[in-house]
Structure formats: structure tokens, C-alpha cells
Amino acid sequence: MARKTGSHSEITGPRIRAAAERLFARHGYAAVSMRQIAAEVGVQAGALYLYTPDKQSLLADLMRDHLDGLLEALDALPAVTGAVARLDQFARFHIGYHIERPDAVFVAYMELRNLESENFAAIEALRRRYEDRLEAILRDGRAAGQFALPDTKLATLALIAMLTGVTNWYREGGRLGRAEVEGIYADMALKAVGVAG
């Protein structure tokens, strides 16, 4: 099928992905058809297959891109020493990164159930890499006697759930600015592991 007049892969491909992400976040993966994605972008439904083999691949690619970007940004943080400083940095980073990408976060966390087994395994491995970074901080803090934690894995999942929840309610221009939200959440994360304020 010929491309729509004026369509360029470096423009249309990202537009398809952005439209799919918005629609998946708004309506849920199962409720969105390739035809709806095409209509959102303004191309024929068949044109989508020039950019992705199918809807499942599109979902997996969106999740993979989000998690790859997250891990890359985490790796780019300046090194800090001490578990308390590392947890403070991680919490602020997590809030700052996710607050700008609410649709990507929703899709990455809420649509796992719709991944086929091979895609699920790949995405789950990326999620575990991210979780492992936080768990290493918590283990180090516990070993140093700075954190009071009965189970570092459970604490990791609880902290990530708490930090990620900001995307459900935060709106730019609201009562609290981003920096304030990051600071408050970082303080709550430290208190949750037993660090006195």
C-alpha cells in the first residue's frame, strides 16, 4: 500500500506510537483497534503495518522504549555515596522522570496483562533491572544499619508503587510544583525505610 501523501517514516512512525500510547492509556489496549490508531494519526489502517507488524508489537515496543529510556536516564545520574543519599536521589529521579510521562507510565504498568508470553518476559526483565537498582540501595542501607526493613523486595515494590502513583494525580500548575512534589516524596520514601526526618 502506498504511503499517504506527505507521509514520512521519521514523522509518521513517531506519530503512530504517540497516538497508540494516548489511546491505550485512555481506553485500554484491548479496547483500541488499529483502525482507531490510524484515524487518530490520519492515515489508512493498512499504512500502520508499514511501521509495526501488529498491535501486540506496538504495545511491547512502547513499553520497551519507556523502560529502556528509564534505565538509560537512571544510569546517567551522577554518582552519590551512602544509602540515604542514593535513596533520596532515586526517589527524586523516579518522580521527575515519571511525572512527565503519565501515558507511558500507565501503559507500562497497567497493560502488562495484555502482553503475550515472550513480550511479557522481555518487559518483565527490564522492570526487574530497574527494581533491582532500588533493592540494592535498600539492601546497602539495611546492611549499614541506616534502614529498618524486614524485607527489601517487598519494600522495593511498595516504594515504586508509592512513587509511581504521583502520575495519577499530579497536574502541572497545581498547588505544588514538581520540585516540591519530588522533595515530599523523597522524604516519605526515607521515612518509610526508617530514616528520621
RODO-2510 file (C-alpha; in nm, 4 decimals, decimal comma):
residues 197
     n   res          X          Y          Z
     1     m     0,0000     0,0000     0,0000
     2     a     0,1325     0,3430    -0,0874
     3     r     0,2077     0,5917     0,1844
     4     k    -0,0249     0,8840     0,2331
     5     t     0,0901     1,1957     0,0501
     6     g     0,3280     1,3898     0,2733
     7     s     0,3885     1,0905     0,4999
     8     h     0,7472     1,0327     0,6033
     9     s     0,8628     0,7417     0,8175
    10     e     1,0552     0,9660     1,0574
    11     i     0,7360     1,1682     1,1147
    12     t     0,4584     0,9124     1,0771
    13     g     0,6232     0,6362     1,2822
    14     p     0,6553     0,8514     1,5962
    15     r     0,3038     0,9901     1,5427
    16     i     0,1648     0,6363     1,5297
    17     r     0,3438     0,5452     1,8509
    18     a     0,2288     0,8631     2,0266
    19     a    -0,1316     0,8086     1,9162
    20     a    -0,1252     0,4438     2,0246
    21     e     0,0166     0,5374     2,3637
    22     r    -0,2522     0,8044     2,4171
    23     l    -0,5326     0,5715     2,3106
    24     f    -0,4034     0,2743     2,5143
    25     a    -0,3750     0,4991     2,8213
    26     r    -0,7204     0,6497     2,7710
    27     h    -0,9215     0,3424     2,6695
    28     g    -0,7042     0,0385     2,7447
    29     y    -0,5158    -0,1773     2,4987
    30     a    -0,7968    -0,4296     2,4461
    31     a    -1,0486    -0,1595     2,3536
    32     v    -0,8305     0,0113     2,0919
    33     s    -0,8179    -0,1083     1,7329
    34     m    -0,5524    -0,0476     1,4716
    35     r    -0,8219     0,1362     1,2762
    36     q    -0,8674     0,3815     1,5678
    37     i    -0,4928     0,4415     1,5848
    38     a    -0,4825     0,5068     1,2116
    39     a    -0,7757     0,7504     1,2354
    40     e    -0,6024     0,9369     1,5184
    41     v    -0,2912     0,9791     1,3023
    42     g    -0,4842     1,0483     0,9829
    43     v    -0,3592     0,7548     0,7773
    44     q    -0,5274     0,4493     0,6282
    45     a    -0,5384     0,1497     0,8624
    46     g    -0,3231    -0,0546     0,6258
    47     a    -0,0494     0,2081     0,6429
    48     l     0,0142     0,1210     1,0072
    49     y     0,1635    -0,2095     0,9008
    50     l     0,4467    -0,0246     0,7293
    51     y     0,5580     0,0761     1,0804
    52     t     0,4613    -0,2160     1,3033
    53     p     0,3754    -0,5819     1,2385
    54     d     0,0703    -0,5759     1,4689
    55     k    -0,0907    -0,4167     1,7744
    56     q     0,0881    -0,6529     2,0147
    57     s     0,4285    -0,5494     1,8781
    58     l     0,3285    -0,1861     1,9073
    59     l     0,2361    -0,2319     2,2750
    60     a     0,5591    -0,4181     2,3534
    61     d     0,7674    -0,1564     2,1705
    62     l     0,6042     0,1263     2,3666
    63     m     0,6779    -0,0485     2,6959
    64     r     1,0330    -0,1389     2,5924
    65     d     1,1086     0,2174     2,4849
    66     h     0,9762     0,3547     2,8135
    67     l     1,1812     0,1147     3,0239
    68     d     1,4956     0,1494     2,8114
    69     g     1,4716     0,5272     2,8453
    70     l     1,4131     0,4977     3,2190
    71     l     1,7190     0,2765     3,2699
    72     e     1,9346     0,4965     3,0477
    73     a     1,8344     0,8093     3,2405
    74     l     1,8979     0,6327     3,5720
    75     d     2,2448     0,5306     3,4533
    76     a     2,3187     0,8934     3,3615
    77     l     2,2624     1,0221     3,7177
    78     p     2,5715     1,1497     3,8963
    79     a     2,7149     0,9050     4,1468
    80     v     2,6301     0,9724     4,5115
    81     t     2,7564     0,7851     4,8150
    82     g     2,5669     0,6470     5,1089
    83     a     2,2345     0,4674     5,1023
    84     v     2,0379     0,7654     5,2351
    85     a     2,1661     0,9963     4,9609
    86     r     2,1164     0,7257     4,6978
    87     l     1,7551     0,6622     4,8039
    88     d     1,6836     1,0358     4,8090
    89     q     1,8287     1,0638     4,4567
    90     f     1,6382     0,7595     4,3314
    91     a     1,3041     0,8858     4,4679
    92     r     1,3502     1,2323     4,3191
    93     f     1,4590     1,0828     3,9882
    94     h     1,1646     0,8429     3,9744
    95     i     0,9140     1,1208     4,0408
    96     g     1,0772     1,3631     3,7974
    97     y     1,1045     1,1094     3,5167
    98     h     0,7564     0,9648     3,5510
    99     i     0,5662     1,2863     3,6148
   100     e     0,6429     1,3974     3,2586
   101     r     0,5185     1,0723     3,1020
   102     p     0,1822     0,9769     3,2565
   103     d     0,0538     0,7932     2,9471
   104     a     0,3751     0,5935     2,9063
   105     v     0,3702     0,5067     3,2763
   106     f     0,0079     0,3940     3,2630
   107     v     0,0718     0,1725     2,9616
   108     a     0,3960     0,0289     3,1049
   109     y     0,2384    -0,0630     3,4380
   110     m    -0,1259    -0,1373     3,3591
   111     e    -0,1060    -0,3205     3,0279
   112     l     0,1385    -0,5958     3,1254
   113     r    -0,1551    -0,8366     3,1399
   114     n    -0,2073    -0,7908     2,7661
   115     l     0,1430    -0,8929     2,6633
   116     e     0,1984    -1,2305     2,5030
   117     s     0,4391    -1,4537     2,6954
   118     e     0,7567    -1,3725     2,5020
   119     n     0,6952    -0,9981     2,5194
   120     f     0,5950    -1,0261     2,8851
   121     a     0,9238    -1,1984     2,9706
   122     a     1,1287    -0,9291     2,7943
   123     i     0,9425    -0,6392     2,9558
   124     e     0,9440    -0,8049     3,2968
   125     a     1,3232    -0,8459     3,2715
   126     l     1,3600    -0,4708     3,2102
   127     r     1,1317    -0,3910     3,5029
   128     r     1,3358    -0,6213     3,7259
   129     r     1,6563    -0,4422     3,6265
   130     y     1,5051    -0,1155     3,7438
   131     e     1,3638    -0,2661     4,0624
   132     d     1,7000    -0,4310     4,1351
   133     r     1,8669    -0,0894     4,1398
   134     l     1,6337     0,0274     4,4161
   135     e     1,6595    -0,3002     4,6040
   136     a     2,0407    -0,2723     4,6028
   137     i     2,0096     0,0686     4,7709
   138     l     1,7733    -0,0751     5,0318
   139     r     1,9986    -0,3755     5,0999
   140     d     2,3004    -0,1493     5,1421
   141     g     2,1077     0,0785     5,3779
   142     r     1,9878    -0,2139     5,5849
   143     a     2,3383    -0,3637     5,5994
   144     a     2,4752    -0,0267     5,7157
   145     g     2,2091    -0,0053     5,9870
   146     q     2,0534     0,3035     5,8253
   147     f     1,7294     0,1432     5,7081
   148     a     1,4885    -0,0677     5,9135
   149     l     1,3388    -0,3161     5,6680
   150     p     1,2104    -0,6699     5,7250
   151     d     1,2087    -0,7476     5,3507
   152     t     1,3925    -0,5467     5,0861
   153     k     1,1997    -0,6919     4,7900
   154     l     0,8632    -0,6040     4,9428
   155     a     0,9905    -0,2570     5,0338
   156     t     1,1163    -0,2106     4,6768
   157     l     0,7764    -0,2885     4,5271
   158     a     0,5942    -0,0758     4,7851
   159     l     0,8196     0,2255     4,7257
   160     i     0,7926     0,2008     4,3485
   161     a     0,4131     0,1778     4,3735
   162     m     0,4039     0,4827     4,6001
   163     l     0,6372     0,6864     4,3813
   164     t     0,4674     0,5900     4,0556
   165     g     0,1266     0,6842     4,1956
   166     v     0,2119     1,0519     4,1520
   167     t     0,1247     1,0242     3,7829
   168     n    -0,2384     0,9561     3,8769
   169     w    -0,2965     1,2931     4,0357
   170     y    -0,0208     1,5402     3,9509
   171     r    -0,1141     1,8214     3,7150
   172     e     0,1207     2,0982     3,6025
   173     g     0,0211     2,4319     3,7534
   174     g    -0,1388     2,2727     4,0595
   175     r    -0,0882     2,3615     4,4247
   176     l     0,2577     2,2030     4,4411
   177     g     0,5358     2,2369     4,1852
   178     r     0,7477     1,9459     4,0634
   179     a     1,0432     2,0204     4,2881
   180     e     0,8175     2,0328     4,5950
   181     v     0,6493     1,7065     4,4983
   182     e     0,9868     1,5397     4,4436
   183     g     1,1095     1,6602     4,7832
   184     i     0,7987     1,5470     4,9699
   185     y     0,8018     1,2032     4,8070
   186     a     1,1745     1,1608     4,8714
   187     d     1,1146     1,2469     5,2378
   188     m     0,8267     0,9958     5,2563
   189     a     1,0445     0,7268     5,0955
   190     l     1,3185     0,7837     5,3530
   191     k     1,0702     0,7780     5,6413
   192     a     0,9170     0,4574     5,5038
   193     v     1,2531     0,2810     5,5497
   194     g     1,3066     0,4208     5,8994
   195     v     1,5178     0,7309     5,8356
   196     a     1,4178     1,0028     6,0822
   197     g     1,3411     1,3436     5,9298
***
